[in-house]
Amino acid sequence: MSARALMFQGTGSDVGKSLVVAGLARAYANRGLKVRPFKPQNMSNNAAVTEDGGEIGRAQALQARAARVAPTVHMNPVLLKPQGATGAQIIVQGRVFGTAKAAQYQDVKPRLLPQVLESFSLLKSDADLVLVEGAGSASEINLRANDIANMGFARAADVPVVLIGDIDRGGVIASLVGTKSVIERDDAAMIAGFIVNRFRGDPTLFASGMADISYRTGWRSFGLLPFFAGARKLPAEDALGLSHGSQHSGAGARIKIAVPILPHISNFDDLDPLDAEPDVEVERVWPGEALPGDAKLILLLGSKATIADLHVLRQAGFDIDIAAHVRRGGHVLGLCGGYQMLGQSISDPYGTEGPSGSVEGLGLLDVETILTSTKRLMPASGHTVDGTTFRGYEMHMGETEGPARAQPFAIMGDGSSEGALSRNGRIAGTYVHGFFADDDQRGAWLKRLGGAPSGVNYDDGVDTTLDDLAVHMEAHLDLDGLLSHAR
């Protein structure tokens, strides 16, 4: 018997669709159902590597974890990764399909619908319930003609829709009722009901608002969902989740880590395990601000457009701040694109990111990078040169070589060397993502920087938060009603 399915669309971006689906996935899994998450099309540079060597949006990997299953490429068959001048890289069923600018992609989408429906069918064949997440806004009628992310998918796959509005940003009544007024009649007929998300305060004060939305739309209310504070402990869907300044007050923290936030930042969930450490203050620094002089570590994250982001880094004066930090004896760590920036040069002979050419790097590691059209996607494990083990993953396009590679950052499980270190060991670069989520590896870094590991088990903390989120869903949403409308 094929699984039932229910789709969750939003009145806009960042209304909490990903979190709602994750919470429902854990809640229904707790009820004994085989749940699978699915997002037809995602746009995010925060991606995860699947066990079969593909990539999907990080939010779908979290939803799979909530459902207690391994992520697969079919949970997010189309992933768009913005990369600057060339538009967006298009990932189809985990592999690079090509690149396109926004206008061009509208003509590409109809060609991708068969793969989307194929992935959806494969998920349904091994599940009781598929929870589908839409993308952006259901009311983007200017993009409706070739849509595969929202109503286009819902109609093609005959999946009922629940519409989510965010009261925290204001105007939730108008956004929900307005969606009904602008979308096609047949699209509106797919909507079974609505959820109002991120409510703060006394829910009785909005009872009449919920009733008015139902009256004006004819849709059923599935609940008023209070703000879930634990959301900050889970990976954000995209860069909209990056806040300015520190994740917490840093009171009593002995280690300050400064992170330049550049336009094409990717895989920024590398910061989440550090945010969980009470002895660490992670300060996100945007162009126009200065990197703090009291930072122990400057962390350069991954980038989907390394050369373009390096240009912004220099325009912002971050290169001057980094040089001063190094002169003071500070540590610098570059992850993936950040590693490439630390070298002597970055060459793009094939125009992978934009016009072909070569640019000078920061010159802090004696390596050079050549960007390639082949993407390396794989789980990674091994030990850093101090003997501390780690687990993570690789996701990059480019090859980096040079004299500094003789002093590697890590030794991989197959005995090969990875990354590079400066002679004094204070400058490091690696292509491995996710190693801060390894408690032993994170603890070794904290000790190296003069702090004390808290003993936090990061993975257990994520699962505890997902359990709390499931309880939150059970308490405030009509889960039986939602399930009854799935088909």
C-alpha positions in Angstrom: 0.0 0.0 0.0 1.4 3.4 -1.0 2.1 5.9 1.8 -0.2 8.8 2.5 1.3 12.3 2.0 0.6 15.8 3.2 2.4 19.0 2.0 3.3 22.1 4.1 3.6 25.3 2.1 4.2 28.8 3.5 2.9 32.3 3.0 6.5 33.3 2.6 10.1 32.2 3.1 11.4 31.5 6.6 7.9 31.1 8.2 9.1 27.9 9.9 8.1 25.2 7.3 11.3 23.2 7.8 11.0 23.2 11.6 7.3 22.2 11.5 8.0 19.2 9.2 11.0 18.2 11.4 8.8 18.3 14.5 5.9 16.4 12.9 8.4 13.8 11.5 9.6 13.0 15.0 6.1 13.1 16.5 4.6 10.7 13.9 7.8 8.5 14.1 7.2 8.4 17.9 3.7 7.1 17.1 5.2 4.2 15.2 4.8 5.4 11.7 7.4 5.1 9.0 7.9 8.7 8.1 9.9 10.2 5.2 10.5 13.9 4.6 10.4 15.3 1.0 11.1 18.7 -0.5 10.7 18.8 -4.3 12.9 21.9 -4.8 15.1 23.6 -2.3 17.4 26.7 -2.6 20.2 26.6 0.0 24.0 26.5 0.3 23.6 24.7 3.6 23.8 21.1 2.2 24.4 17.6 3.6 26.1 14.6 2.1 24.1 11.4 1.9 25.5 8.0 2.5 25.4 7.2 -1.2 27.6 10.2 -2.1 24.9 12.7 -3.1 23.9 16.0 -1.6 20.6 17.4 -0.3 19.5 20.4 1.7 20.6 20.4 5.3 17.0 20.8 6.5 16.0 17.6 4.8 18.9 15.8 6.4 17.6 17.1 9.8 14.1 16.0 9.0 15.4 12.5 8.1 17.1 12.4 11.5 13.9 13.5 13.1 12.2 10.6 11.3 15.0 8.3 12.5 16.0 7.3 9.0 19.2 7.9 6.9 18.9 10.7 4.4 18.8 9.9 0.7 19.0 12.0 -2.4 15.3 11.4 -3.1 14.3 13.4 -0.1 15.3 16.6 -2.0 15.6 15.8 -5.7 16.2 19.4 -6.9 18.6 21.6 -4.9 19.6 25.0 -6.1 22.9 26.4 -4.8 23.4 30.1 -5.6 27.0 30.8 -6.6 27.2 34.4 -7.9 27.9 35.3 -11.5 27.0 32.0 -13.0 23.6 31.9 -11.3 22.8 28.8 -9.3 24.2 25.3 -9.5 21.4 22.8 -10.1 21.7 19.5 -8.2 19.3 16.8 -9.4 18.9 13.6 -7.3 22.2 14.4 -5.5 24.4 15.1 -8.6 25.4 18.3 -10.5 23.0 18.8 -13.4 24.2 22.2 -14.5 24.0 25.9 -13.8 21.4 28.5 -14.7 20.5 32.0 -13.9 17.0 32.7 -12.5 15.3 33.4 -15.8 16.9 30.5 -17.5 15.9 28.1 -14.7 12.2 28.8 -15.3 12.6 27.0 -18.6 14.6 24.2 -17.0 12.0 23.3 -14.3 9.5 21.4 -16.5 12.3 19.0 -17.5 13.0 18.2 -13.8 9.4 17.3 -12.8 9.8 13.7 -13.9 12.8 13.2 -11.6 10.9 14.9 -8.8 7.9 12.6 -9.2 10.2 9.6 -9.5 11.9 10.5 -6.1 8.5 11.1 -4.5 7.3 7.7 -5.7 10.4 5.9 -4.4 9.9 7.5 -1.0 6.3 6.5 -0.9 7.1 2.9 -1.6 8.9 2.5 1.7 6.8 4.7 4.1 3.5 5.1 5.9 3.6 8.9 5.6 5.5 11.4 3.5 5.7 14.9 4.8 6.3 17.3 2.0 7.8 20.8 2.4 7.2 23.6 -0.1 9.6 26.3 -1.0 9.3 30.1 -0.6 5.7 31.3 -0.9 2.6 29.6 -2.2 1.4 32.9 -3.5 4.2 33.5 -6.0 1.8 33.5 -8.9 4.5 35.0 -11.2 6.3 31.7 -10.9 3.3 29.4 -11.0 3.4 28.4 -14.7 6.3 26.0 -14.4 6.3 25.4 -10.7 7.6 22.2 -9.2 8.1 23.4 -5.6 4.6 24.3 -4.4 1.2 24.0 -6.1 2.7 22.7 -9.3 4.0 19.7 -7.3 0.9 19.4 -5.2 -1.4 19.2 -8.2 0.9 16.9 -10.2 1.2 14.4 -7.2 -2.3 15.0 -5.8 -1.0 15.9 -2.3 -3.2 18.0 0.0 -1.7 21.2 1.4 -1.5 22.8 4.8 -0.6 26.5 4.6 1.7 28.0 7.3 1.7 31.7 8.3 4.2 33.4 10.6 2.5 35.7 13.2 5.9 36.8 14.5 6.5 39.0 11.4 3.1 40.5 11.5 0.2 40.6 9.1 -0.5 36.9 9.4 -4.3 37.2 8.8 -3.7 39.2 5.6 -1.0 36.8 4.4 -3.2 33.7 4.8 -6.4 35.3 3.5 -4.4 37.1 0.8 -3.0 33.8 -0.4 -6.5 32.4 -1.0 -7.4 35.5 -3.0 -4.5 35.5 -5.4 -3.9 31.8 -6.2 -5.9 29.9 -8.8 -9.2 28.4 -7.7 -8.0 24.8 -8.4 -4.8 25.5 -6.4 -6.8 26.9 -3.5 -8.9 23.7 -3.5 -5.8 21.7 -2.6 -5.5 23.5 0.7 -7.0 21.6 3.6 -6.2 24.0 6.3 -3.7 26.3 8.0 -1.3 26.7 10.9 -0.3 30.0 12.5 3.3 29.6 13.6 5.6 31.4 16.2 2.9 32.9 18.4 4.0 34.7 21.6 1.7 35.6 24.4 -1.8 34.6 25.5 -3.4 32.4 22.8 -6.9 33.5 23.8 -6.1 36.9 22.4 -5.8 35.4 18.9 -8.8 33.0 19.1 -11.0 35.5 17.1 -8.1 35.9 14.5 -8.0 32.1 14.0 -11.8 32.0 13.6 -11.7 34.9 11.1 -9.1 33.3 8.9 -11.2 30.1 8.8 -14.4 32.2 7.9 -12.7 34.1 5.2 -10.9 31.2 3.6 -13.1 28.2 4.4 -10.0 26.4 5.6 -9.7 24.4 8.7 -7.4 25.5 11.5 -4.9 22.8 12.6 -3.5 24.9 15.4 -1.8 28.0 16.8 1.8 27.0 17.3 3.7 29.0 20.0 7.3 30.1 19.4 9.7 27.2 20.0 12.9 28.6 21.7 14.8 25.4 21.1 14.9 26.1 17.3 18.2 27.9 17.8 19.8 24.6 18.8 19.0 23.1 15.4 20.7 23.8 12.0 19.1 26.7 10.1 17.7 26.2 6.7 19.5 29.0 4.9 21.4 32.2 5.5 18.2 34.0 6.7 18.8 32.1 9.9 22.2 33.8 10.5 21.9 36.5 13.1 24.3 39.4 13.6 26.7 39.4 16.5 27.0 36.5 19.0 24.7 33.5 19.3 24.7 34.0 23.1 25.9 36.6 25.5 29.3 35.0 25.9 29.2 35.8 29.6 32.1 34.0 31.2 33.3 32.5 27.9 37.0 32.3 27.6 37.2 31.7 23.8 35.9 34.2 21.3 35.7 32.9 17.7 35.2 35.5 14.9 33.5 34.4 11.7 33.3 36.8 8.7 29.9 36.4 7.1 30.3 36.6 3.3 27.6 36.7 0.6 27.9 33.2 -0.7 28.6 31.5 2.7 27.8 27.7 2.7 27.6 24.9 5.3 27.4 27.4 8.1 26.0 24.7 10.4 29.7 24.0 11.1 29.2 26.7 13.7 26.3 25.0 15.6 28.4 22.7 17.8 30.6 25.7 18.8 27.5 27.7 19.7 26.5 24.9 22.1 29.7 25.3 24.2 29.3 27.6 27.2 33.0 28.5 27.1 32.8 29.7 23.5 31.4 33.0 22.1 30.9 32.8 18.3 30.8 36.3 16.9 29.4 36.6 13.4 30.9 39.7 11.7 29.3 41.2 8.6 31.0 43.5 6.0 31.0 47.0 7.5 32.1 45.7 10.9 35.6 44.9 12.2 36.8 41.5 13.3 37.2 41.7 17.1 40.8 42.1 18.3 40.3 39.7 21.2 39.3 36.7 19.2 41.3 33.5 19.8 40.3 32.1 16.4 39.2 33.5 13.1 37.1 30.9 11.2 36.6 31.2 7.5 33.6 29.1 6.4 32.8 27.5 3.1 31.7 29.4 0.1 29.7 28.6 -3.1 31.6 31.4 -4.9 35.1 31.5 -3.3 36.6 34.1 -5.6 33.7 36.5 -5.4 33.6 36.1 -1.6 37.4 36.7 -1.3 36.8 40.0 -3.2 34.1 41.0 -0.7 36.4 39.9 2.2 39.1 42.3 0.9 36.6 45.1 0.2 35.4 44.8 3.8 39.0 45.1 5.1 38.8 41.7 6.7 42.1 40.7 5.2 43.8 43.5 7.2 42.0 42.4 10.4 43.1 38.8 9.7 46.8 39.8 9.1 46.8 41.8 12.4 45.2 38.8 14.2 48.0 36.6 12.9 50.7 39.1 14.0 49.2 38.9 17.5 49.7 35.1 17.5 46.0 34.2 16.8 44.8 31.1 15.1 43.1 31.0 11.7 41.1 28.0 10.4 39.7 27.8 6.8 37.0 25.3 6.0 36.6 24.3 2.3 36.3 27.7 0.5 37.9 29.3 3.5 40.9 26.9 3.1 41.2 28.0 -0.6 41.2 31.6 0.4 44.1 31.1 2.8 46.4 30.0 0.0 48.7 31.8 -2.4 46.2 31.8 -5.3 42.9 30.5 -6.6 42.5 29.7 -10.3 39.3 29.1 -12.2 40.4 28.0 -15.7 37.1 26.5 -16.7 34.8 29.4 -15.5 33.3 27.2 -12.8 32.3 30.2 -10.7 32.3 33.0 -13.3 34.8 34.4 -15.8 37.9 32.3 -16.0 41.1 33.6 -14.4 43.2 33.6 -11.3 43.3 35.7 -8.1 45.7 36.1 -5.3 44.8 34.5 -2.0 45.5 35.7 1.5 49.0 34.0 1.4 48.8 32.5 4.9 49.3 28.9 3.6 51.8 27.9 0.9 49.2 26.2 -1.3 47.4 27.0 -4.6 43.9 26.0 -5.6 42.6 25.1 -9.1 38.8 25.0 -9.2 37.4 22.1 -11.2 34.1 21.0 -12.6 34.1 17.8 -10.6 32.5 17.8 -7.2 33.9 15.6 -4.4 31.0 14.4 -2.2 31.7 11.8 0.5 31.7 11.0 4.2 35.1 11.6 5.8 36.8 10.2 8.9 40.3 10.0 10.3 42.4 11.8 12.9 44.0 15.2 13.0 47.8 15.4 13.4 47.5 15.6 17.2 45.9 12.1 17.1 42.3 13.2 17.8 39.7 11.3 15.8 36.9 12.9 13.8 34.0 12.2 11.5 32.6 14.6 8.9 32.2 15.0 5.2 33.7 16.5 2.1 31.7 18.7 -0.4 33.9 20.7 -2.7 35.0 21.5 -6.3 38.7 22.2 -6.5 42.1 20.7 -5.9 44.6 22.3 -3.5 48.3 21.5 -3.5 51.6 23.1 -2.4 54.5 22.8 0.1 52.2 23.3 3.1 50.5 20.1 2.3 53.6 18.3 3.6 52.3 19.3 7.1 48.7 18.0 6.7 45.7 19.0 8.8 44.6 15.4 9.1 45.2 11.8 8.2 42.2 10.2 6.6 40.9 6.7 7.3 42.6 5.4 4.1 46.0 6.8 5.2 46.0 9.7 2.8 46.8 13.2 4.0 44.3 16.0 4.0 44.5 19.8 4.3 47.5 21.9 5.4 49.1 23.6 8.4 51.5 26.5 8.7 54.9 25.7 10.2 53.8 27.1 13.6 50.5 25.2 13.5 48.4 28.4 14.0 47.1 28.5 10.4 45.1 25.5 9.2 43.0 24.6 6.2 40.8 21.6 5.5 38.2 20.4 3.1 36.4 18.5 5.8 33.1 19.8 7.1 31.3 18.8 10.2 34.2 17.8 12.4 33.3 20.2 15.2 30.2 18.0 15.7 32.6 15.3 16.9 32.8 15.9 20.6 36.5 14.7 20.9 37.6 16.9 18.0 35.7 20.0 19.3 37.1 19.4 22.8 40.7 19.3 21.5 40.2 22.6 19.7 38.8 24.2 22.9 41.8 23.1 24.9 44.2 24.3 22.2 42.6 27.8 22.3 42.7 28.0 26.1 39.2 26.9 27.0 37.6 24.0 28.7 35.3 21.5 26.9 31.9 21.3 28.6 31.4 17.6 28.0 28.3 18.4 25.8 27.3 15.5 23.6 26.3 17.5 20.6 24.4 14.7 18.7 22.5 13.8 21.8 21.6 17.5 22.3 20.1 17.6 18.7 18.0 14.5 19.3 16.8 15.8 22.7 15.7 19.1 21.0 13.9 17.1 18.3 12.1 15.1 21.0 11.1 18.4 22.7 9.9 19.8 19.4 7.7 16.7 18.9 6.1 17.2 22.3 5.6 20.9 21.3 3.8 19.7 18.1 1.6 17.2 20.0 0.6 19.8 22.5 -0.4 22.6 20.1 -1.3 21.1 16.7 -4.1 18.7 15.7 -1.9 15.8 14.7 -4.9 13.4 14.3 -6.6 16.0 12.1 -3.5 16.5 10.0 -3.1 12.7 9.5 -6.8 12.3 8.5 -6.3 14.8 5.7 -3.2 13.1 4.3 -3.8 11.0 1.2 
